[in-house]
């Protein structure tokens, strides 16, 4: 037996945020734990966004199930073209440059029951069910009517209040992530202390190594899952803040606009951290796919030049790209190489107050090419050359405190270099600048790259 509670029409992008808010409120009123509230709201938001993006809109209907067990059911329907590759999406075999299918797969993981029905030209209906863990008296018609009244009283919620609530969720989740990371570090320290005393006890060493692998796998899975759950509320914050700054719901005072810009800036910074964490987790889990294509270094440099020209804040730092004459065409993953160089150039600009940042490339022999990013910045002490490639590692310098950062760019770049069969090293002297060298094979070889990646991970672990 089910009782209809409310329906949200999805006609505009802000309706996706409204559907998420209603799902969260229902879960809260019915006694779900905070994490289960977030999971249900995130799943509804993902499917509602698909309906808006791919079908032009739809409806999100919420019902209360009483049998066989109490549960919240959300039914998101649209009259769009349907999902042609549904089986491949559910099996994890579908790849799309637009991200289509990620919302379906992610939403299915976040709820207790999931059902999707689609047909070409007849639209799509997705049913999401989250069971209620109730120890109190059974739900009565009076309680259900009272729930409807409470929802009606919340119909005028301020979008800024929703943004503040999402920020609180993010802070709580990030705090939990830090606690989990501290627990992993504690386990790693225990392992290191144990290994020093068991030189002759190979059996115990093997047991500890297996435990470390299990912890690493759990950490990667946790990072991947939590990053997925963080991205949706962050995107909601960015979308709502954009709507507010576009004055769609009315004018803002100068102070209100400044505050919304602060919210948006914080959300963008958090989204960058989440994306870096997700990239690292995917590499650790072996789920990062290398897509080699043929391209020239000249085209790669041209794209980077256009990207960074607007970011140079003053004429005190000059960005120079070297000549590319005589360099062969590369067959590798251009996107990942560009990501590595973007991180290196951004770091060089951040830690160079005056002078230049020079990007160049040269043949290195044995079928390899070397990319060099040299700056005239503050430099790095020899004892810190390896520590800067550790996750979340940051050197204590005045520029570091001013420029900020997460300590994930260089570790991610070195992992991507290993994935492509290459390496990333640094030469630097304090006060005399730094030169980062990215060494890559001219032609990517999957089998060779996998071995090189493993050796790189062992050398730099």
Buried (B, 14 or more C-beta within 10 A) or exposed (E): EEBEBBEBEBEEBBBBBBBBBBBBBBBBBBBBEBEBBBBBBBBBBBBBBBBBBBBEBBBBBBBBBBEEEBBBBBBBBBBBBBBEBBEBBBEEEBEEEEEBBBBBBBBBEBBBEBEBBBEEEEBBBBBBBBBBEEEEEEBEEEBBEEBBEEBEEEEEBEBBEBBEBBBEBBEEBBEEBEEBBEEBEEBEEEBEEBBEEEEEEEEEBEEBEEBBEEBBEEBBEBBBBBBBBBBBBBBBBBBBBEBBBEEEEEEBEEEEBEBBEEBBEBBEBBBBBBBBBBBBBBBBBEEBEBEBEEBBBBEBBEBBBEBBEEEEEEEEBEBEBBEBEEBEEBBBBBEBBBBBBBBBBBBBBBBBEEEBBBBBBBEBEEEBBBBBBBBBBBBBEEEBBEEBBBBEBBBEBEEBEEEEBBBBBBBBBBBBBBBBBBBBBBBBEEEEBBBBBBBBBBBBBEEEBBEBBEEBBEEBE
